[in-house]
Amino acid sequence: MSKVNNIFKWDYHSDQPCVITNKAFKKQQKKQYLFEYLRMFLLFGLVFPMAFFWQFLGRFPKTKMQIGIGVNLDKGEEQYALVEELGVKHLLIRMPLWEIDRVDEFVQFAKNFGEDKVILINVLQDREHIKNLSLFKKSIQIIFDKFQGIATEYQIGNATNRTKWGFFSVSEYLRFYQIAQSVRDACFPQLKLLGSSVIDFEYYYTASALFNFKQVKFDKLSSLLYVDRRGAPDNRQYGFDLKNKINLLAAMLHLSAKSKNEIYITEVNWPLKNTAPFAPTSEKECVSELEYEQYMQNYINIVKKTQKISRLYWHQLIAPGYGLVDNRDGKIRKTPAFYEFKQLIKTI
């Protein structure tokens, strides 16, 4: 991951950015947006009650859910056979902007899964591209061009409400997204763009992305709707279980003019016990492989029954700390969740 004064670093064990340890830098950046943060919470104070009651009054269109899996270039060629064994047709592939010079490798990786796969490209941001929008415009044009004929859907940005991922405000993200939208509109009108890619149950960020006066349109709303820190999917957070969270998200979307009524959950999993440093959380939040299997089954079934989510991507196929397959010591070991996911594919 590109660095700004050695602040932004990538953790190759957990496949995510490291926490920013330079507190002075973080405080300085956030200080610029204090007024925006205040407006964000005030806005959510208006949107939340409307959305809360709208979920009972509105008629969100019912949809049949499809499920997919995240695959990564750096996880190796073993993924091709594993995807075929699972029988999964929908794949999410990360395309990090800091590796734009390797875009041809990512394109070939996507091609090797075969023409029968539906691929969503997840464009991962870095601080360099966020600050230099001219550079981002050049890079996103390259990505759209290179993946022509392979992918028609692109998630622009990931975990946009986490400062370690590079954004310090919703307005920064929306300016970033607008660049991708302008390139798409001018040169690639057939493509569909997803946002705002908010992680966890932090809908005040989602509200700011859905209710504003900026010239932004999301073809589909993307959400990284994790519930792992609460344990089981039906456990509650601020009174909301997974079903309630989805209903509230759908109501917010229905009230907004910024997107069509279609939602993708593009990332979810649970961290696994005794896998440090590969687990993306502390050991406190980690679960056993059998708990992981059960939680995954419950999560997918709950989402399916809401009939409000068009697609759900599990994150991800190979990852010792949170995936369906453990590849430590150069060996491929399928966890119980791998076989459960295989069965779930058949029933969706």
C-alpha positions, 0 to 999 in steps of 0.5 A: 500500500502506498505510504504518506510519511510511512503512515499507511501500511498494509498487513499482508497477514490479515489482508487489510491496512494496519491501524494508523499509529501516528495519532498526531497525523490522524488527529490533524486530518480529522480536525479538518472535518469536525464541522462535517462530522457534526453535520453527519450526526445531525443528518442521521438524527433526521434520517434515522426516524424516517427510515425506522418507520419507513421500513414498516410502511414502504414497499422495498422490491423483493429480490432473490439473493445470489451468493459469491466469494472473494478471491485474491491474486496473491492467494495462488492458482489453487483458487481456480480448482476450489472455485469450481469445486464450490460451484460458485459463479459470482466472484469479487476480485480486489484491484488495489490502486497501489498495484496499478502497474500490475493490472495485467496480472489481475486481468489474467487472474480474472480471465483464468476463472472462465467465461461463465463467472460473473466478476465484481472488481473491488477498487481498493483506494490508497491515500495517494489516489485520494489526494491526487484525483488526477492520478485516480482518474488516470488509474480508474480509466486504465482499470475500466479499459483493461477489464472490458469484456471481463467485468461490468460491475465495480465497487469504488472504494472499500471500508470508506468509513475507516481512516486506516483505509485512507478516507477521513470524511464522507466528502473525501469519498464522494469526490473520489467516487465522482471521478470514477463516475465521470470517467464511466459516464464519458467512456464506459456507459455500460458499467455499473458502479457500487458505493458507498462501501461502509463497513459495519453498522455505522449507518450515519456514514451511509446516510451522508452518502445517500442524502446530500446535494452532490452529483453522485449516483450509485447504481447499486448500494454496497455494504460491508455488513459485518456482525462478527463483534456481536457473535451470532448474527441474531445477536443485537447491537443497539437493539438491532439484529442482522435482519433489523439492520438490513431492513433499516438499510433498505429503508434508507435506500428507498428514501434516497434519490442517490441509488436504485433499490438494489443492495450488495453485501460485499464483505462478511466473515468471522475471525478464527481462533488461534490464527494470529497474526492472520486474524483481522481482530483480537483473539477476543472476537475470534470463534472456532471453526465449527462456530464459524460454520454455524454463524455463516449458515445462519447469516446467509439464511437470514439475509436470504429471507429478508428478500432485500439483498441482491448479492452477498459475497463471503470474504474470502476463499483462502485466508487462514485468519477468516476464510474458508480455506487455510493455506498455512505451511503451503498446504491447502486445508478446507475448513468445515465452512468450505463444505457448508458454503458448497451446500449453501450454493446449491440451495440459493 
